[in-house]
Amino acid sequence: MKVTEIEVHDITLEYCDWTAYQLNHYYGPLYRTIYVAHTDNGLIGLGESREREPEEVVDRYVGSNPFEWIGDETSVGLGTAMYDLMGKAAGVPVYKLFGQKHRSWVPVGSWTVSTHPRRMAEAVTTYASQGYTWMKFHLTPFENVIDQTEAMQDVAPTGFRIHYDFTNHGTNDHMPELLDRLSTYDIAGCFEDPLPGADIDGYVELRRRSRRPIILHHYPTEATYEIYRRPADAYMLGYMKIGEAIRRAGLFAAANTPFMMQNVGGHITRAMAMHMMAAFPSANFHHLCDVETWKSDVVKERLEPVNGFVRVPETPGLGLTLDQAELERLENLNAPRPARWIVKSRFDNGTRMYNMADPDNAMFMVRPDTRPLIPMSYVSPIETEYWDDDGSTQYHTMFERLEREGIVLEPADAATST
């Protein structure tokens, strides 16, 4: 069996209507690359990646036997397509290529962005109705996390949990105190990256003090030697190559340490992660993929959760079927990039703050300290609006000020028409 051709398709994704407003403001449209690999015996393998692999990388797979790519450490997307082909050729689901099955149902979580408490509550209600029991979001200091948590807890069904991602800190909060405060809420589930990744000593101490699990995603030796110091309760592997993930899974199993995989993508990506987590002994924390934010996908099957778990496919390969018509539609979809917009914040004392947001630099919304503007906190008495270009003089005047000054801070009694 040889790979004779690999089709490369760049697609644009549409967000679900209920969440499109906030996700487009943060990121704009999402783009993905789909790989459709063909063999000389008529098999088709599917893969997916965040960005298109260079042509010379794709060419390395053409002419090879897919089984040459066991433990692939070259490309997650192309490696996924090779595993799909291997499973189909052997007549077994992909998880059997990794080892014995440790679970038939894999825990999954949902995801959203940090926004107004009302929208956070809507996200909880929506995802709970879809069968999810976890929701992750990256905190932003443009919203008060306590207000968000209370709004979410008010609507959450019993057992629904929030996965707080602190994106390696970046504010002036005293983290032990903040985690302790959040832990008083039943909906608080776990805390990801509450400190800079290199601060292993800080994590060891924070884990001792925290009443909720600490999740470590970014670490100095890439989930190797620091694991022995037990700085976290569970670990996250994000976008790790297949062979690297296999080695880490062995280390986590030896340490009897839970971990999760986070590979953002569609149902192709979700299926591959589920097959791996089915066979990895301690991969028992919720997988994150974000496919629940998409309106459609390039495969016919939908791997949807039941009470927070998704059934691992038992058919050969990944267990997915290409939807050729939808692939072509998404490849031809032309979604415009949103323009920069104004982050319009108001403190409880009437002070107003204005910042510039750029969907091409979404990191600013969760780590505004990447621009040297002003210290911020996750628990400031603040709430934020998204101010789009409404054609007004006030908007363009403020936009020009922000281009000059970077940030505008006005006292409550300032004479302003904004």
Secondary structure, DSSP 4 states (H G I P E B T S, - for coil): --EEEEEEEEEEEPBPHHHHHHHHHHT-SEEEEEEEEEETTS-EEEEEESSPPPHHHHHHHTTS-GGGGTT--S-HHHHHHHHHHHHHHHTSBGGGGTSS-S-SEEEEEEEEE---HHHHHHHHHHHHHTT--EEEEE--TTS-HHHHHHHHHHHPPTT-EEEEE-TT--SS--HHHHHHHHTTSTTEEEEE--S-TT-HHHHHHHHHH-SS-EEE---TTSSSGGGGG---SEEEEES--HHHHHHHHHHHHHTT--EEEE--SSHHHHHHHHHHHHHSTT--SPEE--GGGBS--SBS-----BTTEEEPP-SSBTS--B-HHHHHHHHS--PPPPPPEEEEEEETTS-EEEEEE-GGGTHHHH-GGGSSS----TTSSEEEEEE---S-HHHHHHHHHHHHHSEEEE-TT-----
